[in-house]
Amino acid sequence: MAAQTHSEACCTIPPAKAEYTKKGEYVDIAGIKTYVTGSTTAKTALILIYDVFGFSPQILQGADIISNTHTLHPDHTARVFMPDFLAGNLADPAWFPPDTAEKQAAMGRYFGPSGPADAQKMIGALLSVREKIGSGEFGQFEKFGVIGYCWGAKIAVLTSMADSKFNVAVQLHPSGLDSEDAPKVTIPMCMLASQDEDAAVVKAFDEALQVPKFTDTYKDAPHGWMTSRTDLSSSKMRADYEKGYATILSFLHEHL
């Protein structure tokens, strides 16, 4: 795994809060409700793909933290866009864990080709948002990044291959990892895994990447610790959450 230090970001990003009020606003982009936060004069645009629980308070706070790239360098500002790709068709928390045949069937329908969370289907929606953001209507951006959580990580990977419209990609507690995808990735990639991802699969994906990379596993953090499944009133979970976002900021600063 690639070596990288993150102490500067750890010292400069705002601390996470258990109770949080978002800093951004919702706007329509390519017909999709989108959370937007960060500098209106930024030269970098970052598109976040939430997990299947949508606009949780934890992920809204994460988006606001990611928009703070200027804390690492005053000239490196970013504007963050998080589209509502699922449009209210969120996963049912009762499906997790999928420990019955009924739950497994429900998840299969949800993530399947005819379901609202089909990753392949979301690629077109993501690229439509990327095109609209790049049109100049929302800022004069020179570089673009994509950040995916869980289900969104797979979409980030699939749009990081040949002729990618992005300059850097990040995947967080990823689902659907496939080492056969990794050699096709053409842009720098950061991957932060949790204790719940298969360590062998994470290692195989990391070793197959042929681009600048940073991979780390948070061995005490559950799947979803960067978003809806974290408890920011817990000092341990808050520390892992803050470390994760500091790592993202450092990687973005290095590769954008």
N, C-alpha and C positions, 0 to 999 in steps of 0.2 A: 504494500500500500504506500502511496506517495506520502512523503513527510510534509507537514505544513504547520506553521504556528499561528495562533489566533489570539494571543494575549492582548494585542492592541484593540481588537474589536471588543473583547470581553470587558475592557476598561472604559469603552466609550459609548456603547449602545445603551439606551434607556433600560432600566430594570423592568422585568415583567410584573404586571399587577394582577392580583386575583379578581378584583373588580375593575372593569375597564370600560371607557367610553371611546368609541372609534373616532379617529381624526379625519377620515376621508368622507367621501360622498358617493351616492349611487347615480350613475348616468347610463344612458343607452348607447351601446356601441354595437354596430352591425345587428341591431334588433335584439340585443341581449343585455339584460340588466347587469351592470358591471360596477364593482366597488373600485374606486380610484382614490389613490392617496399619494402624497409626495410632491416634489417641486414641479411647478408648471414650466420651469425653464430647464428642466433636466435634459441631458443628451442621451440618457439610457432609459429604455422602457423594459419593464419586467412584467411578464404575464404569469400569474399564479393560477394553478388548477387545483381547486380545493378537493378534499376527500368527499366521500359520499354522504357526509352529514352537513354539507353546505357551509353557509356563512355563520360558523360558530364564533362566539366572542374570542376564543383563543386564536383562531386563524385570522380574524380581523386585526387583532393586536400584532400577530406575526407579520401581516402585510404592512402595517405601520412601521414596525421595526425594520423590515427590509428596505423601506423607503429611506432609511437613515444612512445610506451609503456615504453621505457627506461627512459623517463622523470620522471616517477613515482618511478622507482627503477632501478639503473644502471645495475642490473643483469637480469632484465625482458625485454628482447627484443622480437620483433615479426617480422615476414615476412608476408606480405599481398599479397594475390592472388585474382585477380578479373577477372574471365573468361568471355569471350564474348559469353555467352550462346545463345543469340538471333541471333548471326552471321549476323547482319545487318538488321534483320527483326524487326525493331523498330516500336513502336506505332506511329500513325499519330497524331501530336498535334491537328489537326483539329477535332479529335473525342471528345475533351474535352472542355467544359463539355458535357456529352452524353445526350443532351437535345432534340434530335429528334429520331424518330424511325430508321432512316437511320444510325445515329451514334451508337445507341444501338446495331443494328444488326452487324455493323462492329466490334464493341468491342466484341460482343458475338462470332463471328467467330475467332477473334484474340486470345481470352483467352480460347476458347472451346477445346474439345478433339482433334480436327484436326488442331488447330491453332498453331502458333509458340510459343505462350506464355502459353501453357498448363502446369500448375504447376506440375502435376503428372509426365508428360513426362520429366521434367527437373531434377527430383530426380536422375535418372540414370546417367545423365551427371554430376551432382554435385558429386556423389559418385565415378565416374570414375576419376574426377580431384582429389578428396580427396585421393584415392588410389595411384595415381601417385605421389602426393606431399609427401605422407607417405613412398614412396619407398626408400628415401634417395638421390634421384637424385638432389633435390633442397634444401636440408638441412637435418640436423639431428634433427627432431622435436619430442618433447615429448608430447605436448598437441596441441589440435586443436579447433578452434572456427569457428562458422558460423554466418555471419551478413547479414541480408536481408532487402532490401528497398522496400516498397510498395508490388508489386507482389512478389519480392524475399523474403519478410517476410514470406509468406505462405510456401515457399519451406523450409525456415529455420525451421519453426515449424514442418513440416512433417518429417524432418530428425533429430528431437530432441527427438524422442520417443524411445521405447525399442530398445536396442542394437545400440544406436546412435554411429556414428563414431566421434562424436564431444564431447568436454568437457564443452562447454558453447555456448549459442546462444543469439543473439540480433535481435530484429525486430524493424524497424523504419518506422513511418507512415504506419502501416501495412494495407494491403487489404486482404479480404477473412478471416477475423477473425471469428473463430467459437469456442465458449466456450466448445464444446464437444471435441475439440482437446486438450485443456489445461491440463486435468488430465492425459493425456497420455505422456506429456512431462516429461523427466527423467533427464534433466540437467539444471543447473542454467540458468535463462532467464531474459533478460532486454527488456522492451518494452517502446518505446517512441512514443506517439501518437500526432497527430496534432489537430487543432480545427475542422478539417473536418471529422475525424472518429466519428462514433456514440459512444457517451460517455457511454451509457448503455452497448453496446457490449464490449467496452474496459474494463469496470468495471467487467462484467461477466467473461471475459477471465482471468483477473487478479485474481479474487477471486477463480477461479477454478484451478489455478496453485497450485501444491503441491511440488514445488521445491524452492530453494533460488531464490529470484526475486527482481526486481526493476521496477516499472511502474510509468510513469509520462506523463502528457498531457501538451503540449505547447499550451495554450489556445489562443495565439495571432499569432501562426504560421500556415501557410497553409500546406496542404498535399504536401509533396515533399520538405519541407524546409531544409532537410539534403542533398539534391542532386539537381536535375536539375531545380527545381522551386524556388530556393532561389535567391535573388538578393544581392550579397555580397557588393554592393556599398551602400546598406541601412544599417545604423548603427544598427537598431533594428533586422533586419533579420540576420545580421552578428553575433550579440550577441547571438541570439538563436541557430544559427549554431555552434558557438564555444562552447556554453554550452552543446549542444547535444553531440558533440564529446568528450568533457571533461567527460561527464557522462559515455559514452561508455568506455573510457580508464580506469576510476575508477572501473567500474564493471568488466572489463577484468582483471585488476590487482588484484582485490579481489578474483576472482574465477578461475584464472589460475595459 
